[in-house]
Amino acid sequence: MNTSRRILLAGMAGLAVAPTAMAAAPAPAVGDATIAEERFARIIAAAHAPDVTCARQAERYADAHWPDYVVAARAVLDARV
C-alpha cells in the first residue's frame, strides 16, 4: 500500500471516531501525548490538509496542527485494544 493511501485511510479512521471523541474528552495537553499518539495524530492531520496531493504541504500542515488531532488519535488507538 502506498503512503498516500495509508494517510487517507488513517484520516478516514480519525474522522469516523473524532466527532464522538471530541464531545466526550477534554482537550489533551500536548506534553502527555505518547509517541504513537503523536505520530498517528500527525497522519490524521496530514490527511486533513487542504492540499493532500502535495506531500510537502500536507507535512507542514501536520507539523502545525497535530495537537488538534490527538483526541481522535487516542480514540482510534484505544478502539484497537
C-alpha positions as CSV (number, residue, x, y, z in Angstrom):
1,M,0.0,0.0,0.0
2,N,1.5,3.3,-0.9
3,T,2.0,6.2,1.5
4,S,-0.8,8.5,0.3
5,R,-3.4,5.7,0.5
6,R,-2.3,4.9,4.1
7,I,-2.6,8.6,5.0
8,L,-6.0,8.9,3.6
9,L,-7.2,5.7,5.3
10,A,-5.9,6.9,8.6
11,G,-7.6,10.2,8.1
12,M,-10.9,8.5,7.4
13,A,-10.5,6.4,10.6
14,G,-9.8,9.6,12.5
15,L,-12.9,11.2,11.0
16,A,-15.1,8.2,11.9
17,V,-14.1,8.4,15.6
18,A,-13.4,12.1,16.1
19,P,-16.9,13.5,16.5
20,T,-17.7,11.3,19.5
21,A,-14.2,11.5,20.9
22,M,-14.2,15.3,20.7
23,A,-17.5,15.6,22.6
24,A,-16.5,13.1,25.3
25,A,-13.0,14.1,26.1
26,P,-11.4,17.4,27.2
27,A,-8.6,18.9,25.1
28,P,-5.4,17.0,25.9
29,A,-2.2,18.5,26.9
30,V,0.3,18.0,24.1
31,G,3.0,17.2,26.7
32,D,1.4,13.9,27.8
33,A,0.8,12.5,24.3
34,T,2.7,9.3,23.7
35,I,4.9,8.8,20.6
36,A,2.3,6.6,19.0
37,E,-0.5,9.1,19.6
38,E,1.7,11.9,18.2
39,R,2.6,10.0,15.1
40,F,-1.0,8.9,14.4
41,A,-2.2,12.5,15.1
42,R,0.3,13.7,12.5
43,I,-1.0,11.2,10.0
44,I,-4.6,12.2,10.6
45,A,-3.7,15.9,10.3
46,A,-1.8,15.2,7.1
47,A,-4.9,13.5,5.7
48,H,-7.0,16.6,6.5
49,A,-4.6,19.1,4.9
50,P,-6.2,21.5,2.4
51,D,-4.0,20.2,-0.4
52,V,-3.4,16.4,0.2
53,T,-1.9,16.0,-3.3
54,C,1.2,17.9,-2.3
55,A,3.1,15.9,0.3
56,R,5.3,18.8,1.4
57,Q,2.2,21.0,2.2
58,A,0.5,18.1,3.9
59,E,3.6,17.5,6.1
60,R,3.8,21.2,7.0
61,Y,0.1,21.2,7.9
62,A,0.5,18.1,10.0
63,D,3.5,19.7,11.8
64,A,1.4,22.8,12.7
65,H,-1.9,21.1,13.5
66,W,-1.2,17.7,15.0
67,P,-2.1,18.7,18.6
68,D,-5.7,19.3,17.3
69,Y,-6.0,15.6,16.3
70,V,-4.6,13.9,19.5
71,V,-8.0,13.2,20.8
72,A,-9.0,11.4,17.6
73,A,-5.7,9.5,17.5
74,R,-6.3,8.3,21.1
75,A,-9.8,7.2,20.3
76,V,-8.7,5.2,17.3
77,L,-5.7,3.7,19.2
78,D,-8.0,2.8,22.2
79,A,-10.6,1.2,19.9
80,R,-7.9,-1.1,18.5
81,V,-7.2,-2.6,22.0
